[in-house]
Amino acid sequence: MCSAKGCRADAVWVLAWNNPKLHTPERRKTWLACGEHREHLAQFLGVRGFLKDVVTLADWDLRQGD
């Protein structure tokens, strides 16, 4: 489900992020996004310097299986 406030749409995207003041460099936290909210959430994380990667949920699942 999308991480945008109040959104209940199915997630299609994974936004991997890291707050360098709190997390080790290799740690990745994730937000999920629907197509409508991907850009908004990416901009929110990006202006803070937290955004590390944006991938489809399917690609993320494949990566986690390694």
A tleap script that builds the chain and sets N, CA, C and O, in Angstrom:
source leaprc.protein.ff14SB
mol = sequence {
  NMET CYS SER ALA LYS GLY CYS ARG ALA ASP
  ALA VAL TRP VAL LEU ALA TRP ASN ASN PRO
  LYS LEU HIE THR PRO GLU ARG ARG LYS THR
  TRP LEU ALA CYS GLY GLU HIE ARG GLU HIE
  LEU ALA GLN PHE LEU GLY VAL ARG GLY PHE
  LEU LYS ASP VAL VAL THR LEU ALA ASP TRP
  ASP LEU ARG GLN GLY CASP
}
set mol.1.N position { 0.840 -1.173 0.000 }
set mol.1.CA position { 0.000 0.000 0.000 }
set mol.1.C position { 0.896 1.251 0.000 }
set mol.1.O position { 1.953 1.267 0.631 }
set mol.2.N position { 0.474 2.254 -0.688 }
set mol.2.CA position { 1.226 3.504 -0.810 }
set mol.2.C position { 1.454 4.142 0.559 }
set mol.2.O position { 0.575 4.112 1.421 }
set mol.3.N position { 2.640 4.720 0.750 }
set mol.3.CA position { 3.001 5.371 2.013 }
set mol.3.C position { 2.523 6.820 2.114 }
set mol.3.O position { 2.645 7.431 3.176 }
set mol.4.N position { 1.984 7.375 1.036 }
set mol.4.CA position { 1.502 8.757 1.082 }
set mol.4.C position { 0.325 8.854 2.053 }
set mol.4.O position { -0.526 7.966 2.110 }
set mol.5.N position { 0.294 9.926 2.798 }
set mol.5.CA position { -0.737 10.113 3.815 }
set mol.5.C position { -2.138 10.024 3.202 }
set mol.5.O position { -2.468 10.749 2.264 }
set mol.6.N position { -2.948 9.125 3.750 }
set mol.6.CA position { -4.326 8.971 3.312 }
set mol.6.C position { -4.525 8.153 2.052 }
set mol.6.O position { -5.666 7.888 1.674 }
set mol.7.N position { -3.455 7.743 1.391 }
set mol.7.CA position { -3.577 6.970 0.150 }
set mol.7.C position { -3.695 5.484 0.483 }
set mol.7.O position { -2.959 4.963 1.321 }
set mol.8.N position { -4.610 4.828 -0.172 }
set mol.8.CA position { -4.814 3.389 0.019 }
set mol.8.C position { -4.579 2.605 -1.276 }
set mol.8.O position { -4.964 1.441 -1.388 }
set mol.9.N position { -3.944 3.258 -2.248 }
set mol.9.CA position { -3.690 2.595 -3.534 }
set mol.9.C position { -2.576 1.562 -3.394 }
set mol.9.O position { -1.737 1.640 -2.496 }
set mol.10.N position { -2.592 0.602 -4.299 }
set mol.10.CA position { -1.532 -0.402 -4.320 }
set mol.10.C position { -0.198 0.246 -4.660 }
set mol.10.O position { -0.127 1.130 -5.514 }
set mol.11.N position { 0.841 -0.190 -3.998 }
set mol.11.CA position { 2.181 0.319 -4.270 }
set mol.11.C position { 2.738 -0.313 -5.543 }
set mol.11.O position { 2.520 -1.492 -5.821 }
set mol.12.N position { 3.457 0.499 -6.303 }
set mol.12.CA position { 4.114 0.048 -7.521 }
set mol.12.C position { 5.613 0.334 -7.431 }
set mol.12.O position { 6.417 -0.329 -8.087 }
set mol.13.N position { 5.985 1.322 -6.617 }
set mol.13.CA position { 7.361 1.794 -6.517 }
set mol.13.C position { 7.894 1.646 -5.095 }
set mol.13.O position { 7.142 1.721 -4.123 }
set mol.14.N position { 9.204 1.434 -4.994 }
set mol.14.CA position { 9.909 1.444 -3.715 }
set mol.14.C position { 10.888 2.600 -3.749 }
set mol.14.O position { 11.702 2.708 -4.666 }
set mol.15.N position { 10.808 3.462 -2.750 }
set mol.15.CA position { 11.755 4.566 -2.596 }
set mol.15.C position { 12.664 4.193 -1.433 }
set mol.15.O position { 12.239 4.190 -0.278 }
set mol.16.N position { 13.904 3.882 -1.743 }
set mol.16.CA position { 14.883 3.496 -0.720 }
set mol.16.C position { 15.589 4.758 -0.254 }
set mol.16.O position { 16.046 5.563 -1.066 }
set mol.17.N position { 15.675 4.924 1.054 }
set mol.17.CA position { 16.251 6.146 1.588 }
set mol.17.C position { 17.066 5.854 2.836 }
set mol.17.O position { 17.030 4.757 3.393 }
set mol.18.N position { 17.797 6.872 3.251 }
set mol.18.CA position { 18.682 6.759 4.399 }
set mol.18.C position { 18.908 8.150 4.969 }
set mol.18.O position { 19.241 9.076 4.229 }
set mol.19.N position { 18.733 8.304 6.262 }
set mol.19.CA position { 19.065 9.558 6.934 }
set mol.19.C position { 20.470 9.390 7.508 }
set mol.19.O position { 20.653 8.670 8.489 }
set mol.20.N position { 21.466 10.047 6.908 }
set mol.20.CA position { 22.850 9.818 7.326 }
set mol.20.C position { 23.134 10.233 8.772 }
set mol.20.O position { 24.137 9.814 9.349 }
set mol.21.N position { 22.271 11.044 9.350 }
set mol.21.CA position { 22.462 11.422 10.754 }
set mol.21.C position { 22.017 10.313 11.709 }
set mol.21.O position { 22.413 10.289 12.874 }
set mol.22.N position { 21.195 9.404 11.207 }
set mol.22.CA position { 20.651 8.345 12.050 }
set mol.22.C position { 21.069 6.932 11.659 }
set mol.22.O position { 21.137 6.044 12.508 }
set mol.23.N position { 21.349 6.725 10.369 }
set mol.23.CA position { 21.571 5.373 9.854 }
set mol.23.C position { 22.982 5.185 9.315 }
set mol.23.O position { 23.611 6.132 8.840 }
set mol.24.N position { 23.466 3.962 9.393 }
set mol.24.CA position { 24.744 3.627 8.768 }
set mol.24.C position { 24.569 3.754 7.256 }
set mol.24.O position { 23.453 3.618 6.755 }
set mol.25.N position { 25.657 4.015 6.518 }
set mol.25.CA position { 25.550 4.264 5.076 }
set mol.25.C position { 24.876 3.155 4.270 }
set mol.25.O position { 24.212 3.441 3.274 }
set mol.26.N position { 25.032 1.908 4.679 }
set mol.26.CA position { 24.454 0.810 3.905 }
set mol.26.C position { 22.981 0.535 4.226 }
set mol.26.O position { 22.315 -0.177 3.475 }
set mol.27.N position { 22.472 1.080 5.316 }
set mol.27.CA position { 21.085 0.840 5.703 }
set mol.27.C position { 20.121 1.534 4.743 }
set mol.27.O position { 20.350 2.671 4.332 }
set mol.28.N position { 19.044 0.838 4.393 }
set mol.28.CA position { 18.016 1.409 3.541 }
set mol.28.C position { 16.654 1.240 4.193 }
set mol.28.O position { 16.213 0.124 4.469 }
set mol.29.N position { 16.006 2.350 4.429 }
set mol.29.CA position { 14.613 2.370 4.849 }
set mol.29.C position { 13.805 2.463 3.556 }
set mol.29.O position { 14.342 2.865 2.523 }
set mol.30.N position { 12.539 2.104 3.597 }
set mol.30.CA position { 11.750 2.148 2.367 }
set mol.30.C position { 10.393 2.788 2.593 }
set mol.30.O position { 9.769 2.636 3.643 }
set mol.31.N position { 9.965 3.499 1.583 }
set mol.31.CA position { 8.593 3.966 1.463 }
set mol.31.C position { 8.060 3.337 0.195 }
set mol.31.O position { 8.793 3.177 -0.781 }
set mol.32.N position { 6.805 2.985 0.204 }
set mol.32.CA position { 6.149 2.451 -0.981 }
set mol.32.C position { 5.282 3.540 -1.594 }
set mol.32.O position { 4.726 4.374 -0.880 }
set mol.33.N position { 5.169 3.530 -2.908 }
set mol.33.CA position { 4.404 4.579 -3.589 }
set mol.33.C position { 3.590 4.018 -4.739 }
set mol.33.O position { 4.011 3.099 -5.442 }
set mol.34.N position { 2.420 4.595 -4.907 }
set mol.34.CA position { 1.618 4.321 -6.101 }
set mol.34.C position { 2.165 5.226 -7.211 }
set mol.34.O position { 3.017 6.078 -6.959 }
set mol.35.N position { 1.685 5.042 -8.404 }
set mol.35.CA position { 2.140 5.869 -9.517 }
set mol.35.C position { 1.869 7.345 -9.321 }
set mol.35.O position { 2.662 8.186 -9.744 }
set mol.36.N position { 0.753 7.668 -8.680 }
set mol.36.CA position { 0.374 9.061 -8.472 }
set mol.36.C position { 1.276 9.787 -7.467 }
set mol.36.O position { 1.519 10.985 -7.613 }
set mol.37.N position { 1.766 9.085 -6.467 }
set mol.37.CA position { 2.531 9.737 -5.401 }
set mol.37.C position { 4.043 9.521 -5.465 }
set mol.37.O position { 4.766 10.051 -4.622 }
set mol.38.N position { 4.534 8.768 -6.431 }
set mol.38.CA position { 5.966 8.481 -6.513 }
set mol.38.C position { 6.799 9.755 -6.570 }
set mol.38.O position { 7.762 9.899 -5.817 }
set mol.39.N position { 6.444 10.664 -7.441 }
set mol.39.CA position { 7.236 11.885 -7.612 }
set mol.39.C position { 7.185 12.761 -6.359 }
set mol.39.O position { 8.210 13.304 -5.947 }
set mol.40.N position { 6.032 12.902 -5.764 }
set mol.40.CA position { 5.886 13.720 -4.551 }
set mol.40.C position { 6.758 13.169 -3.409 }
set mol.40.O position { 7.484 13.919 -2.757 }
set mol.41.N position { 6.678 11.871 -3.181 }
set mol.41.CA position { 7.478 11.278 -2.108 }
set mol.41.C position { 8.972 11.344 -2.422 }
set mol.41.O position { 9.786 11.573 -1.528 }
set mol.42.N position { 9.331 11.144 -3.685 }
set mol.42.CA position { 10.743 11.227 -4.085 }
set mol.42.C position { 11.277 12.643 -3.882 }
set mol.42.O position { 12.408 12.819 -3.429 }
set mol.43.N position { 10.478 13.643 -4.212 }
set mol.43.CA position { 10.913 15.031 -4.000 }
set mol.43.C position { 11.082 15.333 -2.520 }
set mol.43.O position { 12.041 16.002 -2.134 }
set mol.44.N position { 10.170 14.854 -1.690 }
set mol.44.CA position { 10.251 15.066 -0.252 }
set mol.44.C position { 11.567 14.516 0.300 }
set mol.44.O position { 12.263 15.192 1.058 }
set mol.45.N position { 11.898 13.287 -0.087 }
set mol.45.CA position { 13.142 12.678 0.379 }
set mol.45.C position { 14.360 13.314 -0.287 }
set mol.45.O position { 15.402 13.484 0.346 }
set mol.46.N position { 14.225 13.660 -1.554 }
set mol.46.CA position { 15.340 14.215 -2.320 }
set mol.46.C position { 15.830 15.553 -1.800 }
set mol.46.O position { 17.039 15.770 -1.709 }
set mol.47.N position { 14.919 16.459 -1.456 }
set mol.47.CA position { 15.349 17.781 -0.982 }
set mol.47.C position { 16.079 17.678 0.357 }
set mol.47.O position { 16.830 18.581 0.723 }
set mol.48.N position { 15.865 16.600 1.077 }
set mol.48.CA position { 16.548 16.380 2.346 }
set mol.48.C position { 17.852 15.599 2.178 }
set mol.48.O position { 18.606 15.408 3.132 }
set mol.49.N position { 18.099 15.156 0.954 }
set mol.49.CA position { 19.305 14.375 0.684 }
set mol.49.C position { 19.209 12.938 1.161 }
set mol.49.O position { 20.230 12.272 1.333 }
set mol.50.N position { 17.989 12.452 1.378 }
set mol.50.CA position { 17.804 11.103 1.901 }
set mol.50.C position { 17.600 10.045 0.813 }
set mol.50.O position { 17.922 8.877 1.029 }
set mol.51.N position { 17.076 10.430 -0.339 }
set mol.51.CA position { 16.709 9.466 -1.379 }
set mol.51.C position { 17.940 8.799 -1.970 }
set mol.51.O position { 18.878 9.472 -2.399 }
set mol.52.N position { 17.930 7.471 -1.989 }
set mol.52.CA position { 19.055 6.703 -2.534 }
set mol.52.C position { 18.701 5.969 -3.819 }
set mol.52.O position { 19.556 5.807 -4.690 }
set mol.53.N position { 17.454 5.523 -3.952 }
set mol.53.CA position { 17.088 4.739 -5.125 }
set mol.53.C position { 15.568 4.690 -5.259 }
set mol.53.O position { 14.848 4.713 -4.261 }
set mol.54.N position { 15.090 4.623 -6.493 }
set mol.54.CA position { 13.671 4.414 -6.790 }
set mol.54.C position { 13.599 3.276 -7.795 }
set mol.54.O position { 14.144 3.371 -8.895 }
set mol.55.N position { 12.928 2.209 -7.414 }
set mol.55.CA position { 12.796 1.038 -8.281 }
set mol.55.C position { 11.370 0.518 -8.198 }
set mol.55.O position { 10.635 0.835 -7.263 }
set mol.56.N position { 10.987 -0.277 -9.182 }
set mol.56.CA position { 9.665 -0.890 -9.118 }
set mol.56.C position { 9.630 -1.889 -7.963 }
set mol.56.O position { 10.659 -2.433 -7.563 }
set mol.57.N position { 8.457 -2.111 -7.452 }
set mol.57.CA position { 8.291 -3.073 -6.369 }
set mol.57.C position { 8.749 -4.456 -6.807 }
set mol.57.O position { 9.358 -5.185 -6.023 }
set mol.58.N position { 8.464 -4.821 -8.042 }
set mol.58.CA position { 8.889 -6.133 -8.556 }
set mol.58.C position { 10.415 -6.247 -8.570 }
set mol.58.O position { 10.961 -7.277 -8.175 }
set mol.59.N position { 11.109 -5.194 -9.024 }
set mol.59.CA position { 12.573 -5.222 -9.034 }
set mol.59.C position { 13.134 -5.274 -7.615 }
set mol.59.O position { 14.115 -5.972 -7.360 }
set mol.60.N position { 12.517 -4.540 -6.694 }
set mol.60.CA position { 12.960 -4.552 -5.299 }
set mol.60.C position { 12.843 -5.964 -4.712 }
set mol.60.O position { 13.748 -6.445 -4.029 }
set mol.61.N position { 11.710 -6.615 -4.994 }
set mol.61.CA position { 11.509 -7.971 -4.500 }
set mol.61.C position { 12.576 -8.919 -5.056 }
set mol.61.O position { 13.065 -9.793 -4.340 }
set mol.62.N position { 12.934 -8.746 -6.329 }
set mol.62.CA position { 13.985 -9.575 -6.920 }
set mol.62.C position { 15.322 -9.327 -6.244 }
set mol.62.O position { 16.056 -10.279 -5.980 }
set mol.63.N position { 15.657 -8.083 -5.959 }
set mol.63.CA position { 16.911 -7.727 -5.285 }
set mol.63.C position { 16.985 -8.347 -3.893 }
set mol.63.O position { 18.044 -8.809 -3.468 }
set mol.64.N position { 15.869 -8.354 -3.194 }
set mol.64.CA position { 15.850 -8.843 -1.821 }
set mol.64.C position { 15.981 -10.366 -1.780 }
set mol.64.O position { 16.350 -10.936 -0.753 }
set mol.65.N position { 15.679 -11.012 -2.893 }
set mol.65.CA position { 15.793 -12.455 -2.975 }
set mol.65.C position { 17.219 -12.955 -3.161 }
set mol.65.O position { 17.488 -14.150 -3.034 }
set mol.66.N position { 18.144 -12.021 -3.466 }
set mol.66.CA position { 19.551 -12.414 -3.692 }
set mol.66.C position { 20.210 -12.892 -2.430 }
set mol.66.O position { 21.385 -13.258 -2.448 }
savepdb mol mol.pdb
quit
